[in-house]
């Protein structure tokens, strides 16, 4: 049985969105997709979350 899940977080580079993303990304069973209007901020947020959580399954 596949237990891998995908979480989509909107407004992901804002304070609340980033906090939610970090919490979800701490669980290795999740792939996390970030959604937002500013690509530069998304790229920065993905790099930051990957560094904090060590979960490399984070995309935008």
N, CA, C and O atoms as a Tripos MOL2 file, in Angstrom:
@<TRIPOS>MOLECULE
protein
  240   239    60     0     0
PROTEIN
NO_CHARGES

@<TRIPOS>ATOM
      1 N           0.8380   -1.1780    0.0000 N.3       1 UNK1
      2 CA          0.0000    0.0000    0.0000 C.3       1 UNK1
      3 C           0.8820    1.2400    0.0000 C.2       1 UNK1
      4 O           1.8390    1.3320    0.7700 O.2       1 UNK1
      5 N           0.5590    2.1860   -0.8610 N.am      2 UNK2
      6 CA          1.3130    3.4280   -0.9720 C.3       2 UNK2
      7 C           0.7610    4.4390    0.0290 C.2       2 UNK2
      8 O          -0.4180    4.7890   -0.0260 O.2       2 UNK2
      9 N           1.6090    4.9080    0.9410 N.am      3 UNK3
     10 CA          1.1600    5.8730    1.9460 C.3       3 UNK3
     11 C           1.6550    7.2800    1.6410 C.2       3 UNK3
     12 O           1.5080    8.1790    2.4690 O.2       3 UNK3
     13 N           2.2400    7.4820    0.4660 N.am      4 UNK4
     14 CA          2.7280    8.8000    0.0840 C.3       4 UNK4
     15 C           1.5530    9.7160   -0.2260 C.2       4 UNK4
     16 O           0.5960    9.3150   -0.8880 O.2       4 UNK4
     17 N           1.6370   10.9470    0.2600 N.am      5 UNK5
     18 CA          0.5520   11.9090    0.0790 C.3       5 UNK5
     19 C           1.0900   13.1990   -0.5070 C.2       5 UNK5
     20 O           2.2830   13.4880   -0.4130 O.2       5 UNK5
     21 N           0.2000   13.9720   -1.1130 N.am      6 UNK6
     22 CA          0.5610   15.2650   -1.6680 C.3       6 UNK6
     23 C          -0.2620   16.3340   -0.9570 C.2       6 UNK6
     24 O          -1.4810   16.2160   -0.8310 O.2       6 UNK6
     25 N           0.4270   17.3830   -0.4910 N.am      7 UNK7
     26 CA         -0.2440   18.5220    0.1330 C.3       7 UNK7
     27 C           0.0000   19.7470   -0.7430 C.2       7 UNK7
     28 O           1.1300   20.0060   -1.1560 O.2       7 UNK7
     29 N          -1.0510   20.4890   -1.0200 N.am      8 UNK8
     30 CA         -0.9460   21.7290   -1.7900 C.3       8 UNK8
     31 C          -1.2180   22.8800   -0.8290 C.2       8 UNK8
     32 O          -2.2630   22.9280   -0.1800 O.2       8 UNK8
     33 N          -0.2560   23.8130   -0.7460 N.am      9 UNK9
     34 CA         -0.3770   24.9370    0.1790 C.3       9 UNK9
     35 C          -0.4310   26.2220   -0.6340 C.2       9 UNK9
     36 O           0.5090   26.5380   -1.3640 O.2       9 UNK9
     37 N          -1.5220   26.9600   -0.5100 N.am     10 UNK10
     38 CA         -1.6390   28.2440   -1.2050 C.3      10 UNK10
     39 C          -1.1450   29.3560   -0.2810 C.2      10 UNK10
     40 O          -1.2040   29.2390    0.9430 O.2      10 UNK10
     41 N          -0.6600   30.4290   -0.8880 N.am     11 UNK11
     42 CA         -0.1020   31.5150   -0.0840 C.3      11 UNK11
     43 C           1.1020   31.0480    0.7020 C.2      11 UNK11
     44 O           1.3190   31.4650    1.8400 O.2      11 UNK11
     45 N           1.8790   30.1820    0.0880 N.am     12 UNK12
     46 CA          2.9100   29.4240    0.7930 C.3      12 UNK12
     47 C           4.0860   30.2460    1.2880 C.2      12 UNK12
     48 O           4.8090   29.7910    2.1750 O.2      12 UNK12
     49 N           4.3040   31.4380    0.7500 N.am     13 UNK13
     50 CA          5.4550   32.2040    1.2230 C.3      13 UNK13
     51 C           5.0760   33.2350    2.2730 C.2      13 UNK13
     52 O           5.9350   33.9700    2.7600 O.2      13 UNK13
     53 N           3.8020   33.2960    2.6250 N.am     14 UNK14
     54 CA          3.3760   34.1480    3.7310 C.3      14 UNK14
     55 C           3.6990   33.4690    5.0540 C.2      14 UNK14
     56 O           4.0980   32.3040    5.0750 O.2      14 UNK14
     57 N           3.5330   34.1760    6.1330 N.am     15 UNK15
     58 CA          3.8940   33.6300    7.4460 C.3      15 UNK15
     59 C           3.1070   32.3720    7.7970 C.2      15 UNK15
     60 O           3.6930   31.3720    8.2120 O.2      15 UNK15
     61 N           1.8020   32.4120    7.6360 N.am     16 UNK16
     62 CA          0.9760   31.2530    7.9860 C.3      16 UNK16
     63 C           1.2250   30.1100    7.0050 C.2      16 UNK16
     64 O           1.3900   28.9620    7.4170 O.2      16 UNK16
     65 N           1.2530   30.4210    5.7110 N.am     17 UNK17
     66 CA          1.4980   29.3860    4.7040 C.3      17 UNK17
     67 C           2.8440   28.7030    4.8900 C.2      17 UNK17
     68 O           2.9550   27.4860    4.7450 O.2      17 UNK17
     69 N           3.8620   29.4850    5.2090 N.am     18 UNK18
     70 CA          5.1940   28.9220    5.4270 C.3      18 UNK18
     71 C           5.2080   28.0120    6.6590 C.2      18 UNK18
     72 O           5.8150   26.9410    6.6340 O.2      18 UNK18
     73 N           4.5430   28.4360    7.7280 N.am     19 UNK19
     74 CA          4.4780   27.6290    8.9430 C.3      19 UNK19
     75 C           3.7530   26.3050    8.6750 C.2      19 UNK19
     76 O           4.1890   25.2480    9.1320 O.2      19 UNK19
     77 N           2.6570   26.3710    7.9380 N.am     20 UNK20
     78 CA          1.9140   25.1560    7.6000 C.3      20 UNK20
     79 C           2.7760   24.2370    6.7410 C.2      20 UNK20
     80 O           2.8140   23.0260    6.9590 O.2      20 UNK20
     81 N           3.4670   24.8200    5.7640 N.am     21 UNK21
     82 CA          4.3330   24.0310    4.8830 C.3      21 UNK21
     83 C           5.4240   23.3270    5.6710 C.2      21 UNK21
     84 O           5.7000   22.1530    5.4240 O.2      21 UNK21
     85 N           6.0470   24.0180    6.6090 N.am     22 UNK22
     86 CA          7.1020   23.4060    7.4160 C.3      22 UNK22
     87 C           6.5790   22.2230    8.2160 C.2      22 UNK22
     88 O           7.2270   21.1790    8.2910 O.2      22 UNK22
     89 N           5.4110   22.3890    8.8100 N.am     23 UNK23
     90 CA          4.8290   21.3120    9.6150 C.3      23 UNK23
     91 C           4.5490   20.0900    8.7440 C.2      23 UNK23
     92 O           4.8770   18.9650    9.1230 O.2      23 UNK23
     93 N           3.9500   20.3080    7.5910 N.am     24 UNK24
     94 CA          3.6380   19.1870    6.6920 C.3      24 UNK24
     95 C           4.9190   18.5370    6.1800 C.2      24 UNK24
     96 O           5.0180   17.3110    6.1280 O.2      24 UNK24
     97 N           5.9020   19.3570    5.8020 N.am     25 UNK25
     98 CA          7.1440   18.8380    5.2080 C.3      25 UNK25
     99 C           7.9710   18.0390    6.1970 C.2      25 UNK25
    100 O           8.8310   17.2640    5.7780 O.2      25 UNK25
    101 N           7.7480   18.1940    7.4790 N.am     26 UNK26
    102 CA          8.4720   17.3880    8.4660 C.3      26 UNK26
    103 C           8.0940   15.9110    8.3780 C.2      26 UNK26
    104 O           8.8310   15.0490    8.8580 O.2      26 UNK26
    105 N           6.9600   15.6230    7.7720 N.am     27 UNK27
    106 CA          6.5150   14.2430    7.5620 C.3      27 UNK27
    107 C           7.0190   13.7850    6.1900 C.2      27 UNK27
    108 O           6.5860   14.3110    5.1640 O.2      27 UNK27
    109 N           7.9230   12.8160    6.1690 N.am     28 UNK28
    110 CA          8.5270   12.3400    4.9230 C.3      28 UNK28
    111 C           7.5350   11.6840    3.9720 C.2      28 UNK28
    112 O           7.8560   11.4740    2.8020 O.2      28 UNK28
    113 N           6.3460   11.3580    4.4440 N.am     29 UNK29
    114 CA          5.3420   10.7310    3.5760 C.3      29 UNK29
    115 C           4.6330   11.7390    2.6840 C.2      29 UNK29
    116 O           3.8030   11.3530    1.8610 O.2      29 UNK29
    117 N           4.9420   13.0220    2.8310 N.am     30 UNK30
    118 CA          4.2820   14.0590    2.0540 C.3      30 UNK30
    119 C           5.1930   14.6670    1.0000 C.2      30 UNK30
    120 O           6.3560   14.9790    1.2560 O.2      30 UNK30
    121 N           4.6320   14.8260   -0.1870 N.am     31 UNK31
    122 CA          5.1930   15.7140   -1.1920 C.3      31 UNK31
    123 C           4.4150   17.0090   -1.0220 C.2      31 UNK31
    124 O           3.1930   16.9770   -0.8750 O.2      31 UNK31
    125 N           5.0970   18.1430   -1.0380 N.am     32 UNK32
    126 CA          4.4290   19.4190   -0.7970 C.3      32 UNK32
    127 C           4.5690   20.2990   -2.0330 C.2      32 UNK32
    128 O           5.6640   20.4760   -2.5680 O.2      32 UNK32
    129 N           3.4420   20.8470   -2.4770 N.am     33 UNK33
    130 CA          3.4250   21.7520   -3.6210 C.3      33 UNK33
    131 C           3.0030   23.1230   -3.1060 C.2      33 UNK33
    132 O           1.9400   23.2670   -2.5010 O.2      33 UNK33
    133 N           3.8390   24.1270   -3.3490 N.am     34 UNK34
    134 CA          3.5670   25.4900   -2.9120 C.3      34 UNK34
    135 C           2.9480   26.2780   -4.0550 C.2      34 UNK34
    136 O           3.3770   26.1680   -5.2040 O.2      34 UNK34
    137 N           1.9380   27.0700   -3.7310 N.am     35 UNK35
    138 CA          1.2560   27.8990   -4.7150 C.3      35 UNK35
    139 C           1.3320   29.3530   -4.2500 C.2      35 UNK35
    140 O           1.1050   29.6570   -3.0780 O.2      35 UNK35
    141 N           1.6560   30.2480   -5.1900 N.am     36 UNK36
    142 CA          1.6990   31.6720   -4.8780 C.3      36 UNK36
    143 C           1.8550   32.4690   -6.1620 C.2      36 UNK36
    144 O           2.0770   31.8960   -7.2280 O.2      36 UNK36
    145 N           1.7420   33.7730   -6.0670 N.am     37 UNK37
    146 CA          1.7960   34.6240   -7.2530 C.3      37 UNK37
    147 C           3.1990   35.1030   -7.5890 C.2      37 UNK37
    148 O           3.4460   35.5410   -8.7120 O.2      37 UNK37
    149 N           4.1210   35.0290   -6.6360 N.am     38 UNK38
    150 CA          5.4580   35.5710   -6.8450 C.3      38 UNK38
    151 C           6.4630   34.4230   -6.9330 C.2      38 UNK38
    152 O           6.8030   33.8090   -5.9220 O.2      38 UNK38
    153 N           6.9320   34.1420   -8.1390 N.am     39 UNK39
    154 CA          7.8270   32.9980   -8.3440 C.3      39 UNK39
    155 C           9.1330   33.1440   -7.5660 C.2      39 UNK39
    156 O           9.6540   32.1580   -7.0450 O.2      39 UNK39
    157 N           9.6600   34.3500   -7.4840 N.am     40 UNK40
    158 CA         10.9070   34.5660   -6.7540 C.3      40 UNK40
    159 C          10.7460   34.1710   -5.2840 C.2      40 UNK40
    160 O          11.6110   33.5050   -4.7150 O.2      40 UNK40
    161 N           9.6410   34.5840   -4.6830 N.am     41 UNK41
    162 CA          9.3820   34.2290   -3.2840 C.3      41 UNK41
    163 C           9.1560   32.7290   -3.1210 C.2      41 UNK41
    164 O           9.5460   32.1480   -2.1080 O.2      41 UNK41
    165 N           8.5260   32.1000   -4.1150 N.am     42 UNK42
    166 CA          8.3200   30.6490   -4.0520 C.3      42 UNK42
    167 C           9.6530   29.9130   -4.0880 C.2      42 UNK42
    168 O           9.8670   28.9750   -3.3200 O.2      42 UNK42
    169 N          10.5480   30.3320   -4.9750 N.am     43 UNK43
    170 CA         11.8670   29.6930   -5.0720 C.3      43 UNK43
    171 C          12.6070   29.8180   -3.7380 C.2      43 UNK43
    172 O          13.1830   28.8460   -3.2510 O.2      43 UNK43
    173 N          12.5890   31.0100   -3.1550 N.am     44 UNK44
    174 CA         13.2530   31.2360   -1.8670 C.3      44 UNK44
    175 C          12.6350   30.3860   -0.7570 C.2      44 UNK44
    176 O          13.3460   29.8090    0.0660 O.2      44 UNK44
    177 N          11.3150   30.3170   -0.7480 N.am     45 UNK45
    178 CA         10.6160   29.5590    0.2880 C.3      45 UNK45
    179 C          10.8900   28.0720    0.1630 C.2      45 UNK45
    180 O          11.1010   27.3970    1.1700 O.2      45 UNK45
    181 N          10.8910   27.5510   -1.0560 N.am     46 UNK46
    182 CA         11.1910   26.1300   -1.2660 C.3      46 UNK46
    183 C          12.5810   25.8080   -0.7220 C.2      46 UNK46
    184 O          12.7570   24.8190   -0.0100 O.2      46 UNK46
    185 N          13.5650   26.6370   -1.0550 N.am     47 UNK47
    186 CA         14.9340   26.4070   -0.5820 C.3      47 UNK47
    187 C          15.0040   26.4500    0.9470 C.2      47 UNK47
    188 O          15.6710   25.6270    1.5720 O.2      47 UNK47
    189 N          14.3140   27.4110    1.5280 N.am     48 UNK48
    190 CA         14.3170   27.5460    2.9870 C.3      48 UNK48
    191 C          13.6780   26.3390    3.6650 C.2      48 UNK48
    192 O          14.2230   25.8020    4.6280 O.2      48 UNK48
    193 N          12.5240   25.9170    3.1610 N.am     49 UNK49
    194 CA         11.8140   24.7840    3.7630 C.3      49 UNK49
    195 C          12.6280   23.5040    3.6070 C.2      49 UNK49
    196 O          12.7100   22.7070    4.5420 O.2      49 UNK49
    197 N          13.2260   23.3010    2.4480 N.am     50 UNK50
    198 CA         14.0740   22.1160    2.2490 C.3      50 UNK50
    199 C          15.2240   22.1000    3.2470 C.2      50 UNK50
    200 O          15.5660   21.0470    3.7840 O.2      50 UNK50
    201 N          15.8270   23.2680    3.5000 N.am     51 UNK51
    202 CA         16.9340   23.3490    4.4440 C.3      51 UNK51
    203 C          16.5190   23.0690    5.8710 C.2      51 UNK51
    204 O          17.2590   22.4370    6.6240 O.2      51 UNK51
    205 N          15.3450   23.5340    6.2480 N.am     52 UNK52
    206 CA         14.8620   23.3650    7.6210 C.3      52 UNK52
    207 C          14.3850   21.9400    7.8750 C.2      52 UNK52
    208 O          14.6710   21.3630    8.9240 O.2      52 UNK52
    209 N          13.6580   21.3730    6.9160 N.am     53 UNK53
    210 CA         13.0000   20.0780    7.1480 C.3      53 UNK53
    211 C          13.7700   18.8920    6.5800 C.2      53 UNK53
    212 O          13.4960   17.7500    6.9490 O.2      53 UNK53
    213 N          14.7190   19.1390    5.6990 N.am     54 UNK54
    214 CA         15.4810   18.1010    4.9880 C.3      54 UNK54
    215 C          14.5960   17.2550    4.0770 C.2      54 UNK54
    216 O          15.0290   16.2120    3.5880 O.2      54 UNK54
    217 N          13.3640   17.6930    3.8470 N.am     55 UNK55
    218 CA         12.4550   17.0260    2.9160 C.3      55 UNK55
    219 C          12.7070   17.6160    1.5290 C.2      55 UNK55
    220 O          12.4670   18.8010    1.3010 O.2      55 UNK55
    221 N          13.1850   16.8000    0.6190 N.am     56 UNK56
    222 CA         13.5140   17.2680   -0.7250 C.3      56 UNK56
    223 C          12.3380   17.1620   -1.6950 C.2      56 UNK56
    224 O          12.4820   17.4590   -2.8810 O.2      56 UNK56
    225 N          11.1870   16.7440   -1.1990 N.am     57 UNK57
    226 CA         10.0060   16.5680   -2.0450 C.3      57 UNK57
    227 C           9.0930   17.7870   -1.9810 C.2      57 UNK57
    228 O           7.8800   17.6650   -1.8110 O.2      57 UNK57
    229 N           9.6990   18.9660   -2.1210 N.am     58 UNK58
    230 CA          8.9400   20.2110   -2.0770 C.3      58 UNK58
    231 C           9.1020   20.9130   -3.4060 C.2      58 UNK58
    232 O          10.2210   21.0910   -3.8880 O.2      58 UNK58
    233 N           7.9970   21.3120   -4.0000 N.am     59 UNK59
    234 CA          7.9890   21.9520   -5.3250 C.3      59 UNK59
    235 C           7.0890   23.1620   -5.2990 C.2      59 UNK59
    236 O           6.3430   23.3830   -4.3450 O.2      59 UNK59
    237 N           7.1660   23.9370   -6.3500 N.am     60 UNK60
    238 CA          6.2110   25.0370   -6.5320 C.3      60 UNK60
    239 C           5.6690   24.9760   -7.9330 C.2      60 UNK60
    240 O           4.8440   25.8080   -8.3130 O.2      60 UNK60
@<TRIPOS>BOND
     1     1     2 1
     2     2     3 1
     3     3     4 2
     4     3     5 am
     5     5     6 1
     6     6     7 1
     7     7     8 2
     8     7     9 am
     9     9    10 1
    10    10    11 1
    11    11    12 2
    12    11    13 am
    13    13    14 1
    14    14    15 1
    15    15    16 2
    16    15    17 am
    17    17    18 1
    18    18    19 1
    19    19    20 2
    20    19    21 am
    21    21    22 1
    22    22    23 1
    23    23    24 2
    24    23    25 am
    25    25    26 1
    26    26    27 1
    27    27    28 2
    28    27    29 am
    29    29    30 1
    30    30    31 1
    31    31    32 2
    32    31    33 am
    33    33    34 1
    34    34    35 1
    35    35    36 2
    36    35    37 am
    37    37    38 1
    38    38    39 1
    39    39    40 2
    40    39    41 am
    41    41    42 1
    42    42    43 1
    43    43    44 2
    44    43    45 am
    45    45    46 1
    46    46    47 1
    47    47    48 2
    48    47    49 am
    49    49    50 1
    50    50    51 1
    51    51    52 2
    52    51    53 am
    53    53    54 1
    54    54    55 1
    55    55    56 2
    56    55    57 am
    57    57    58 1
    58    58    59 1
    59    59    60 2
    60    59    61 am
    61    61    62 1
    62    62    63 1
    63    63    64 2
    64    63    65 am
    65    65    66 1
    66    66    67 1
    67    67    68 2
    68    67    69 am
    69    69    70 1
    70    70    71 1
    71    71    72 2
    72    71    73 am
    73    73    74 1
    74    74    75 1
    75    75    76 2
    76    75    77 am
    77    77    78 1
    78    78    79 1
    79    79    80 2
    80    79    81 am
    81    81    82 1
    82    82    83 1
    83    83    84 2
    84    83    85 am
    85    85    86 1
    86    86    87 1
    87    87    88 2
    88    87    89 am
    89    89    90 1
    90    90    91 1
    91    91    92 2
    92    91    93 am
    93    93    94 1
    94    94    95 1
    95    95    96 2
    96    95    97 am
    97    97    98 1
    98    98    99 1
    99    99   100 2
   100    99   101 am
   101   101   102 1
   102   102   103 1
   103   103   104 2
   104   103   105 am
   105   105   106 1
   106   106   107 1
   107   107   108 2
   108   107   109 am
   109   109   110 1
   110   110   111 1
   111   111   112 2
   112   111   113 am
   113   113   114 1
   114   114   115 1
   115   115   116 2
   116   115   117 am
   117   117   118 1
   118   118   119 1
   119   119   120 2
   120   119   121 am
   121   121   122 1
   122   122   123 1
   123   123   124 2
   124   123   125 am
   125   125   126 1
   126   126   127 1
   127   127   128 2
   128   127   129 am
   129   129   130 1
   130   130   131 1
   131   131   132 2
   132   131   133 am
   133   133   134 1
   134   134   135 1
   135   135   136 2
   136   135   137 am
   137   137   138 1
   138   138   139 1
   139   139   140 2
   140   139   141 am
   141   141   142 1
   142   142   143 1
   143   143   144 2
   144   143   145 am
   145   145   146 1
   146   146   147 1
   147   147   148 2
   148   147   149 am
   149   149   150 1
   150   150   151 1
   151   151   152 2
   152   151   153 am
   153   153   154 1
   154   154   155 1
   155   155   156 2
   156   155   157 am
   157   157   158 1
   158   158   159 1
   159   159   160 2
   160   159   161 am
   161   161   162 1
   162   162   163 1
   163   163   164 2
   164   163   165 am
   165   165   166 1
   166   166   167 1
   167   167   168 2
   168   167   169 am
   169   169   170 1
   170   170   171 1
   171   171   172 2
   172   171   173 am
   173   173   174 1
   174   174   175 1
   175   175   176 2
   176   175   177 am
   177   177   178 1
   178   178   179 1
   179   179   180 2
   180   179   181 am
   181   181   182 1
   182   182   183 1
   183   183   184 2
   184   183   185 am
   185   185   186 1
   186   186   187 1
   187   187   188 2
   188   187   189 am
   189   189   190 1
   190   190   191 1
   191   191   192 2
   192   191   193 am
   193   193   194 1
   194   194   195 1
   195   195   196 2
   196   195   197 am
   197   197   198 1
   198   198   199 1
   199   199   200 2
   200   199   201 am
   201   201   202 1
   202   202   203 1
   203   203   204 2
   204   203   205 am
   205   205   206 1
   206   206   207 1
   207   207   208 2
   208   207   209 am
   209   209   210 1
   210   210   211 1
   211   211   212 2
   212   211   213 am
   213   213   214 1
   214   214   215 1
   215   215   216 2
   216   215   217 am
   217   217   218 1
   218   218   219 1
   219   219   220 2
   220   219   221 am
   221   221   222 1
   222   222   223 1
   223   223   224 2
   224   223   225 am
   225   225   226 1
   226   226   227 1
   227   227   228 2
   228   227   229 am
   229   229   230 1
   230   230   231 1
   231   231   232 2
   232   231   233 am
   233   233   234 1
   234   234   235 1
   235   235   236 2
   236   235   237 am
   237   237   238 1
   238   238   239 1
   239   239   240 2
@<TRIPOS>SUBSTRUCTURE
     1 UNK1         2 RESIDUE 1 A UNK
     2 UNK2         6 RESIDUE 1 A UNK
     3 UNK3        10 RESIDUE 1 A UNK
     4 UNK4        14 RESIDUE 1 A UNK
     5 UNK5        18 RESIDUE 1 A UNK
     6 UNK6        22 RESIDUE 1 A UNK
     7 UNK7        26 RESIDUE 1 A UNK
     8 UNK8        30 RESIDUE 1 A UNK
     9 UNK9        34 RESIDUE 1 A UNK
    10 UNK10       38 RESIDUE 1 A UNK
    11 UNK11       42 RESIDUE 1 A UNK
    12 UNK12       46 RESIDUE 1 A UNK
    13 UNK13       50 RESIDUE 1 A UNK
    14 UNK14       54 RESIDUE 1 A UNK
    15 UNK15       58 RESIDUE 1 A UNK
    16 UNK16       62 RESIDUE 1 A UNK
    17 UNK17       66 RESIDUE 1 A UNK
    18 UNK18       70 RESIDUE 1 A UNK
    19 UNK19       74 RESIDUE 1 A UNK
    20 UNK20       78 RESIDUE 1 A UNK
    21 UNK21       82 RESIDUE 1 A UNK
    22 UNK22       86 RESIDUE 1 A UNK
    23 UNK23       90 RESIDUE 1 A UNK
    24 UNK24       94 RESIDUE 1 A UNK
    25 UNK25       98 RESIDUE 1 A UNK
    26 UNK26      102 RESIDUE 1 A UNK
    27 UNK27      106 RESIDUE 1 A UNK
    28 UNK28      110 RESIDUE 1 A UNK
    29 UNK29      114 RESIDUE 1 A UNK
    30 UNK30      118 RESIDUE 1 A UNK
    31 UNK31      122 RESIDUE 1 A UNK
    32 UNK32      126 RESIDUE 1 A UNK
    33 UNK33      130 RESIDUE 1 A UNK
    34 UNK34      134 RESIDUE 1 A UNK
    35 UNK35      138 RESIDUE 1 A UNK
    36 UNK36      142 RESIDUE 1 A UNK
    37 UNK37      146 RESIDUE 1 A UNK
    38 UNK38      150 RESIDUE 1 A UNK
    39 UNK39      154 RESIDUE 1 A UNK
    40 UNK40      158 RESIDUE 1 A UNK
    41 UNK41      162 RESIDUE 1 A UNK
    42 UNK42      166 RESIDUE 1 A UNK
    43 UNK43      170 RESIDUE 1 A UNK
    44 UNK44      174 RESIDUE 1 A UNK
    45 UNK45      178 RESIDUE 1 A UNK
    46 UNK46      182 RESIDUE 1 A UNK
    47 UNK47      186 RESIDUE 1 A UNK
    48 UNK48      190 RESIDUE 1 A UNK
    49 UNK49      194 RESIDUE 1 A UNK
    50 UNK50      198 RESIDUE 1 A UNK
    51 UNK51      202 RESIDUE 1 A UNK
    52 UNK52      206 RESIDUE 1 A UNK
    53 UNK53      210 RESIDUE 1 A UNK
    54 UNK54      214 RESIDUE 1 A UNK
    55 UNK55      218 RESIDUE 1 A UNK
    56 UNK56      222 RESIDUE 1 A UNK
    57 UNK57      226 RESIDUE 1 A UNK
    58 UNK58      230 RESIDUE 1 A UNK
    59 UNK59      234 RESIDUE 1 A UNK
    60 UNK60      238 RESIDUE 1 A UNK
